[in-house]
Amino acid sequence: MVEGDLAIKVRMLFFGPLAESMGQREIEVALLQGSTARDLIDRFRLTPMLESGLRVAIDGVVGADLDADLADASEIAFLPPVSGG
């Protein structure tokens, strides 16, 4: 980041098998203001999982706009597909 750029911090939460594959359930990430959840998905290479049913909740809202700017202290939860029968 360049001095003078505004930064935000967000928390990424992982559940189920994704927490195991990431090696942790929670990561705090510093981002430039104006970053989106899609930026995080790209940065952590989660796009293939998104395409196979991974759901994303932003500040508790499942299905929130992944291209909307994140706010400082936002919480982005990555929820694995629910299987049932």
C-alpha positions in Angstrom: 0.0 0.0 0.0 1.1 3.5 -0.7 1.3 6.0 2.1 -1.9 8.1 2.0 -4.0 5.2 0.7 -6.9 4.5 3.0 -7.0 1.0 4.3 -9.7 -1.1 5.9 -9.5 -4.4 7.8 -12.0 -7.1 7.3 -12.5 -10.5 8.9 -12.9 -13.6 6.7 -14.6 -16.6 8.4 -14.4 -20.1 7.0 -16.7 -23.0 7.9 -16.8 -26.7 7.3 -14.2 -28.3 5.0 -13.1 -24.9 3.9 -11.8 -24.1 7.4 -9.8 -27.3 7.3 -8.3 -26.6 3.8 -7.5 -23.0 4.8 -5.8 -24.2 8.0 -7.8 -21.7 10.1 -11.4 -20.5 10.8 -10.7 -16.8 10.7 -8.3 -14.5 9.0 -8.1 -10.7 9.4 -7.1 -9.0 6.1 -6.0 -5.4 5.4 -7.4 -4.1 2.1 -7.5 -0.8 0.3 -10.7 1.1 0.7 -13.0 0.3 -2.2 -12.1 -3.4 -2.2 -14.9 -5.9 -2.6 -15.7 -9.5 -1.5 -14.9 -10.6 -5.1 -11.4 -9.1 -4.7 -11.0 -11.4 -1.6 -12.4 -14.4 -3.5 -9.8 -13.8 -6.3 -7.0 -13.2 -3.9 -7.6 -16.4 -2.0 -8.4 -18.4 -5.2 -11.9 -19.3 -4.0 -13.6 -18.8 -7.4 -13.8 -22.5 -8.3 -15.5 -23.2 -4.9 -17.9 -20.3 -5.5 -18.9 -21.9 -8.8 -19.6 -25.2 -7.1 -22.0 -23.8 -4.5 -19.9 -21.9 -1.9 -22.1 -19.2 -0.4 -20.9 -15.9 0.9 -22.4 -13.8 3.7 -21.3 -10.2 4.2 -22.1 -8.8 7.6 -24.6 -11.6 8.1 -26.4 -11.2 4.7 -26.2 -14.3 2.6 -26.2 -13.5 -1.1 -25.0 -9.9 -0.6 -23.5 -8.1 -3.6 -20.0 -9.4 -4.0 -19.0 -6.4 -6.1 -20.1 -3.8 -3.5 -17.3 -2.0 -1.6 -16.6 -3.5 1.8 -16.7 -1.4 4.9 -14.0 -1.3 7.6 -14.6 -4.1 10.1 -16.8 -6.0 7.7 -17.2 -9.8 8.3 -17.2 -12.0 5.2 -18.2 -15.6 5.9 -17.7 -18.4 3.4 -20.3 -21.1 3.8 -19.9 -24.5 2.2 -22.9 -25.9 0.2 -25.4 -27.6 2.5 -26.0 -31.2 1.6 -29.1 -32.9 2.9 -31.7 -35.5 2.1 
